[in-house]
Amino acid sequence: MNTSSPASWGNTIAAVTTALLLHLSFISSLHVDNIIELPGQPKVSFQQFSGYVPVDAKNQRFLFYYFAEAEIEPSTKPLVLWLNGGPGCSSLGVGAFSENGPFRPSGKALTRNEHSWNREANMLYLETPVGVGFSYSNDTNNYVSADDKITARDNLIFLKRWFLKFPQYKNRELFITGESYAGHYVPQLANLMMQFNKKENLFNLKGIALGNPVLDFATDFNSRAEYFWSHGLISDSTFELFTSACNYSRYVSEYYRGSVSSVCSRVMSQVSRETSKFVDKYDVTLDVCMSSVLSQSKIISPQQVPESIDVCVEDETVKYLNRRDVKKALHARLVGVRRWEVCSNVLDYDLLNIEIPTISIVGSLVKAGIPVLVYSGDQDSVIPLTGSRKLVHGLAKRLRLETTVPYRVWFQGKQVGGWTQVYGNILSFATIRGASHEAPFSQPERSLVLFKAFLEGRPLPEVLF
């Protein structure tokens, strides 16, 4: 005999109704964010989504994302968050549409990137901080108070609320990747996630990967002098002057404070003359016309802004993302700016944050058991591999990690892909041979090999395929 009371039936009905409404809300949300098709794109089998996640309802602050599910069996693949640097440059325009996303603009159409990272993972690209790309605030004061702490907090809130839109990814293996100033963004976000997990175990963080990252201001910036000299870009006398009279960290620090000394000015003018405006500092071997996308890191090299920006590739992305039909397909809108830009012209970031080292945060992540990969395109003179390698080796020494993979070459196909060394099977360093500051842009196939090995937690290939 059924002994349920009318009250219990009412509670059951109410619970079912609530669950149904939540389910319908979720379906509606996905319908709103689902990209039916991007203008000019080739036919693909995977789903794409884009839209907004509020990170501060009171001040009407919204972060924009683009999400490309894995090509094959997305339910079995990890979730990867990608962040570009700057600070103030777009993960949509640089990461997704110029580096490791599924498409690249070409005229009025999109071409398929055969080495897209969504071959191996579900790729989530976030335009952060607020004021970058399509991310916006209705209060423009939010653009002049941005710093690392606010960015990390907003990124954490974004992920928490993004999981409400995509609950099927909530417990999925999660990796955070990025490059350049993401050497600040990624470790700081991962650290917040670890702290949050002590209260509520939400993030299944499995590792972070940092490409040509800013990890320690003085080490990273001052390694440029040796790189320039060793690659024949400056003379012996300029190298001596460079290292004795005014190094890069001092010059950039003075630049940000508006007090560049006459000595530093003379030294940097001499460096600029010898390195030449016809050599792209983000890839010293590429012809300059190939490197417009590399302007994503222009802010960390203020003295090079006029000579490092090229329109050959960048223009394609800018034109495409400013088309009305493209913005409509992406569910994107421009608020407070006239057009989408690769790097924000409204964001006033506290650039003195760059002087705060994040290598110690990387160390705390390693101690907590989070695998870390630092990789370097070896043709980048802005954040050279020499500084990154020194920092990783020093960190391994402080943490007393034994070398588990001695320094050796790794292979992509029948060619050397780069060099690698691993410490304690948890901290890794790798170079990508022939790659620029944005390695997936200039060496897409080698970058994909590295990315796949990172996700699978296995050493880079040491034999010819």
Stockholm file with secondary structure:
# STOCKHOLM 1.0

chainA/1-465         MNTSSPASWGNTIAAVTTALLLHLSFISSLHVDNIIELPGQPKVSFQQFSGYVPVDAKNQRFLFYYFAEAEIEPSTKPLVLWLNGGPGCSSLGVGAFSENGPFRPSGKALTRNEHSWNREANMLYLETPVGVGFSYSNDTNNYVSADDKITARDNLIFLKRWFLKFPQYKNRELFITGESYAGHYVPQLANLMMQFNKKENLFNLKGIALGNPVLDFATDFNSRAEYFWSHGLISDSTFELFTSACNYSRYVSEYYRGSVSSVCSRVMSQVSRETSKFVDKYDVTLDVCMSSVLSQSKIISPQQVPESIDVCVEDETVKYLNRRDVKKALHARLVGVRRWEVCSNVLDYDLLNIEIPTISIVGSLVKAGIPVLVYSGDQDSVIPLTGSRKLVHGLAKRLRLETTVPYRVWFQGKQVGGWTQVYGNILSFATIRGASHEAPFSQPERSLVLFKAFLEGRPLPEVLF
#=GR chainA/1-465 SS CCCCCHHHHHHHHHHHHHHHHHHHHHHHHHHHHEESCCTTCCCCSSCEEEEEEEEETTTTEEEEEEEECCSSCGGGSCEEEEECCTTTBCIIIIIIIIISSSEEEETTEEEECTTCGGGTSEEEEEECSTTSTTCEESSGGGGSSBCHHHHHHHHHHHHHHHHHHCGGGTTSCEEEEEETTHHHHHHHHHHHHHHHHTTSCCCCEEEEEEESCCCCHHHHHHHHHHHHHHTTSSCHHHHHHHHHTCCHHHHHHHHHTTCCCHHHHHHHHHHHHHHCTTSCTTCTTSCGGGGGGGGGGGGGCGGGHHHHCCHHHHHHHHHHHTSHHHHHHHTCCCCSSSSCCSBCSSCCBCGGGGGSCCHHHHHHHHHTTCCEEEEEETTCSSSCHHHHHHHHHHHHHHTTCCEEEEEEEEEETTEEEEEEEEETTTEEEEEETTCCSSHHHHCHHHHHHHHHHHHHTCCCCCSCC
#=GC SS_cons         CCCCCHHHHHHHHHHHHHHHHHHHHHHHHHHHHEESCCTTCCCCSSCEEEEEEEEETTTTEEEEEEEECCSSCGGGSCEEEEECCTTTBCIIIIIIIIISSSEEEETTEEEECTTCGGGTSEEEEEECSTTSTTCEESSGGGGSSBCHHHHHHHHHHHHHHHHHHCGGGTTSCEEEEEETTHHHHHHHHHHHHHHHHTTSCCCCEEEEEEESCCCCHHHHHHHHHHHHHHTTSSCHHHHHHHHHTCCHHHHHHHHHTTCCCHHHHHHHHHHHHHHCTTSCTTCTTSCGGGGGGGGGGGGGCGGGHHHHCCHHHHHHHHHHHTSHHHHHHHTCCCCSSSSCCSBCSSCCBCGGGGGSCCHHHHHHHHHTTCCEEEEEETTCSSSCHHHHHHHHHHHHHHTTCCEEEEEEEEEETTEEEEEEEEETTTEEEEEETTCCSSHHHHCHHHHHHHHHHHHHTCCCCCSCC
//
